[in-house]
């Protein structure tokens, strides 16, 4: 019984060590300055003036029906910005490295 308890404790400590080594994207974002991302409602011109030209302009998505507006996406090294009708609807932080747990990269 004592041996079983020892093995269980070792397994628990091993799992605890693994869990503390992970970095969650949401934890990093909450610690960062919110001004580091474009805010909802900014125009494309305002985003480009403040953050510079995007590293990439992803292929637009949507627009097949009137109810589905076209969504334009710009990627920057630290975040991706989503536009609808030329205005920011969301900005999402990108993973800092492969070990960080967070959303998958945008579909190209």
C-alpha positions in Angstrom: 0.0 0.0 0.0 2.8 2.4 0.8 4.5 1.7 -2.5 1.3 2.4 -4.4 1.0 5.7 -2.6 4.6 6.6 -3.5 4.0 5.8 -7.1 0.8 7.8 -7.2 2.5 10.8 -5.7 5.4 10.6 -8.2 2.9 10.5 -11.0 1.0 13.4 -9.6 4.2 15.5 -9.3 5.3 14.5 -12.8 1.9 15.8 -14.2 2.1 18.9 -12.1 5.5 19.7 -13.5 4.2 19.3 -17.1 1.2 21.5 -16.5 3.3 24.4 -15.1 5.7 24.4 -18.1 2.9 25.2 -20.5 2.2 28.8 -21.5 -1.3 29.7 -22.3 -1.8 32.4 -25.0 -4.7 33.9 -23.0 -2.5 34.4 -20.0 0.1 36.3 -22.0 -2.6 38.4 -23.7 -4.1 39.4 -20.4 -0.7 40.6 -19.2 0.0 42.7 -22.3 -1.0 46.2 -22.9 -4.5 46.2 -24.6 -3.3 49.2 -26.7 -1.0 46.8 -28.5 -3.9 45.6 -30.6 -6.2 47.4 -33.0 -9.6 48.2 -31.4 -13.0 47.5 -32.8 -14.3 50.1 -35.2 -10.9 51.4 -36.5 -10.7 51.7 -40.2 -8.2 49.9 -42.4 -6.4 53.2 -42.9 -6.2 53.9 -39.2 -4.8 50.4 -38.5 -2.2 50.8 -41.2 -1.2 54.3 -40.0 -0.8 53.1 -36.4 0.7 49.6 -36.9 2.3 49.9 -40.4 1.7 47.8 -43.4 0.6 44.2 -42.6 3.1 41.4 -43.1 0.4 39.7 -45.1 -3.1 40.2 -46.5 -4.9 36.9 -46.3 -7.5 35.9 -48.9 -10.9 37.4 -48.1 -13.6 35.0 -46.8 -17.4 35.1 -47.1 -19.5 37.3 -49.3 -21.3 34.5 -51.0 -24.7 35.9 -49.8 -25.8 39.3 -48.8 -26.2 38.0 -45.2 -22.5 36.9 -45.2 -20.3 40.0 -45.5 -16.8 39.6 -46.8 -14.2 39.4 -44.1 -10.8 40.8 -44.9 -7.8 39.6 -42.7 -4.5 41.2 -42.2 -1.7 39.4 -40.5 1.0 41.1 -38.4 3.8 39.2 -36.5 2.0 39.6 -33.2 -1.7 39.6 -34.2 -4.2 39.1 -37.0 -6.9 41.7 -37.7 -10.4 41.0 -39.1 -12.3 43.6 -41.0 -15.9 43.9 -42.1 -16.9 46.7 -44.4 -13.5 48.3 -43.9 -13.7 48.4 -40.1 -12.1 46.2 -37.4 -14.4 43.7 -36.0 -11.7 41.8 -34.0 -8.0 41.5 -33.5 -6.5 38.2 -32.2 -3.0 37.7 -30.8 -0.9 35.1 -32.6 1.0 32.3 -30.8 4.5 33.5 -29.7 6.0 30.1 -30.2 5.0 26.5 -30.9 5.0 25.7 -27.2 2.3 28.3 -26.4 -1.2 26.9 -26.3 -3.7 29.0 -28.1 -5.7 29.3 -31.4 -4.4 27.7 -34.5 -3.1 30.0 -37.2 -5.6 31.6 -39.7 -6.6 29.5 -42.7 -4.9 30.8 -45.7 
